[in-house]
Amino acid sequence: MAIIVDKEQKKKDIALGTKALILKDGINNITISQIAKAANIGKGTVYEYFKNKDEIVFELVGILMQEHNERKEKQLSLHVSTREKVKSFFGFFYADADRELREIYKQFTAIALSSTNEEMVTFQTECYTLYEKWMENIIEEGIEKNELKSEAKELVMGIFAFAQGTFIMSVTTSAIEDLKQKIDTQIDILFDLMEK
């Protein structure tokens, strides 16, 4: 009797099996043979599921983002004030729990910036839309709770862009020594202006 393989699960298993190798050496510094060995499969099997190494990073970032989102949802429910929810939301950029995701995301971003893969563009757009809407909901909840001025909702994109840009600066320059402190300080200043 033939064994039925869940192809989506197998794809996830291969990506997760290579995570440690990708984190250690970076996707550009490893071979398909090393990937196959790390995932305990044959080299040909890698090509049954992925066209190239970039697709493995793409799969892995999707898996880790989903785990991150589930963790983030729980974390946000623990905070009462909108200010603390926003700080927690941006913990992705510095929290130890998200270190592996940040490292994989940096590699994914490098791939996405240097190629015109429509799937990656769609994925990035969906992520951006999801996180912007999530931030918008946090700010709107703060307005409804009478914590924030109604104009605060106009700053959602700016708050999001600021945190993401600060993160990118922190990994591409030596201009920011303490990312958490920098983001928290800027959020505190914004909230001092937005609070009623």
C-alpha positions in Angstrom: 0.0 0.0 0.0 1.3 3.4 -1.0 2.1 5.9 1.7 0.2 9.1 1.4 2.3 12.2 2.0 0.8 15.4 3.3 2.8 17.7 0.9 2.1 20.9 2.8 3.2 19.3 6.1 6.3 17.8 4.4 7.2 21.3 3.0 6.9 22.7 6.5 9.0 19.9 8.0 11.8 20.5 5.4 11.8 24.2 6.2 11.8 23.7 9.9 14.5 21.0 9.6 16.8 23.6 7.9 16.1 26.5 10.3 19.1 26.0 12.5 21.4 25.7 9.5 19.9 28.9 7.9 20.2 30.8 11.2 23.8 29.7 11.7 25.2 30.2 8.2 22.7 32.2 6.2 20.8 31.0 3.2 23.4 32.4 0.8 26.2 30.4 2.4 24.7 27.0 2.3 24.1 24.4 -0.5 21.1 22.3 -1.4 23.2 19.3 -0.2 23.5 20.8 3.2 19.8 21.6 3.3 18.9 18.0 2.4 21.2 16.7 5.1 19.8 19.1 7.7 16.2 18.0 6.8 17.2 14.3 6.6 16.0 13.9 3.0 17.6 13.4 -0.3 18.8 16.3 -2.4 16.2 15.5 -5.1 13.4 15.7 -2.5 14.3 19.3 -1.8 13.6 20.1 -5.4 10.2 18.2 -5.2 9.1 20.9 -2.7 11.1 24.0 -3.5 12.5 25.5 -6.7 15.4 27.1 -4.9 16.8 28.0 -1.5 14.9 31.3 -1.4 11.6 29.5 -1.3 12.8 27.6 1.8 13.3 31.0 3.5 9.9 32.1 2.3 8.3 29.0 3.7 10.1 29.4 7.0 9.3 33.0 7.5 5.6 32.2 6.9 5.7 29.5 9.6 7.5 31.7 12.1 5.2 34.7 11.4 2.2 32.6 12.2 3.7 31.5 15.5 4.7 35.1 16.2 1.1 36.3 15.6 -0.4 33.7 17.9 2.1 34.7 20.7 1.5 38.4 20.0 -2.3 38.0 20.3 -1.8 36.5 23.8 0.7 39.2 24.9 -1.5 42.0 23.8 -4.4 40.7 25.8 -2.3 41.0 29.0 -1.9 44.8 28.6 -4.5 47.3 29.8 -3.3 50.6 28.4 -3.0 51.4 24.7 0.5 52.8 25.3 1.6 49.4 26.7 -0.1 47.5 23.9 1.7 49.5 21.3 5.0 49.0 23.0 4.3 45.2 23.2 3.2 45.2 19.6 6.6 46.5 18.5 8.5 44.0 20.8 9.0 42.0 17.6 11.9 44.3 16.8 13.8 43.5 20.0 12.1 40.7 22.1 14.2 37.6 22.6 11.2 35.4 21.8 11.3 36.8 18.2 15.1 36.6 17.7 14.9 33.7 15.2 12.1 35.2 13.3 14.0 38.5 13.0 17.0 36.7 11.6 15.0 34.8 9.1 13.0 37.9 8.2 16.1 39.8 7.5 17.2 37.1 5.0 13.7 37.1 3.5 13.7 40.9 3.2 17.1 40.8 1.4 15.7 38.2 -1.1 12.5 40.2 -1.6 14.4 43.4 -2.2 16.6 41.8 -4.8 14.0 39.8 -6.8 10.6 40.4 -8.3 8.9 37.3 -6.9 5.2 38.0 -7.0 4.4 35.5 -4.2 6.9 37.4 -1.9 5.4 40.7 -2.9 1.9 39.4 -2.1 3.1 37.9 1.2 4.8 41.2 2.2 1.7 43.2 1.3 -0.6 40.8 3.3 1.8 41.1 6.3 1.9 44.8 6.1 -1.9 45.1 5.8 -2.4 42.7 8.7 0.0 44.5 11.0 -1.3 48.0 10.0 -4.9 46.9 10.7 -3.8 45.4 14.0 -2.2 48.6 15.0 -5.2 50.6 13.8 -7.5 48.4 16.0 -5.2 49.0 19.0 -5.3 52.8 18.4 -9.1 52.8 17.8 -9.6 50.8 21.0 -7.6 53.5 22.8 -9.9 56.2 21.3 -13.0 54.3 22.3 -11.6 53.9 25.9 -11.1 57.7 25.9 -7.4 57.4 26.3 -6.5 59.0 23.0 -7.6 61.9 20.9 -9.5 60.9 17.8 -6.8 62.3 15.6 -4.5 59.5 16.8 -5.9 57.1 14.2 -4.2 59.3 11.5 -0.8 58.4 13.0 -1.1 54.6 12.6 1.0 54.4 9.4 3.5 56.8 10.8 3.9 54.8 14.1 4.3 51.6 12.2 6.8 53.1 9.6 8.8 54.7 12.4 9.2 51.4 14.3 10.1 49.4 11.2 12.5 52.0 10.0 14.2 52.2 13.3 14.6 48.4 13.3 16.1 48.5 9.8 18.5 51.3 10.9 19.5 49.3 13.9 20.6 46.3 11.9 22.2 48.2 9.0 24.1 50.8 11.0 25.7 51.3 14.4 23.6 54.4 15.0 21.2 52.8 17.5 22.6 51.2 20.5 19.5 50.2 22.4 16.6 49.6 20.1 14.0 48.9 22.8 14.8 52.1 24.6 14.7 54.1 21.3 11.3 52.7 20.3 9.8 53.0 23.8 11.0 56.6 24.1 9.5 57.6 20.8 6.2 55.8 21.6 6.1 57.6 25.0 6.6 61.0 23.3 3.9 60.2 20.7 1.5 59.1 23.4 2.2 62.2 25.5 0.9 64.1 22.4 -2.0 61.8 21.6 -3.4 61.2 25.0 -6.4 63.1 26.3 
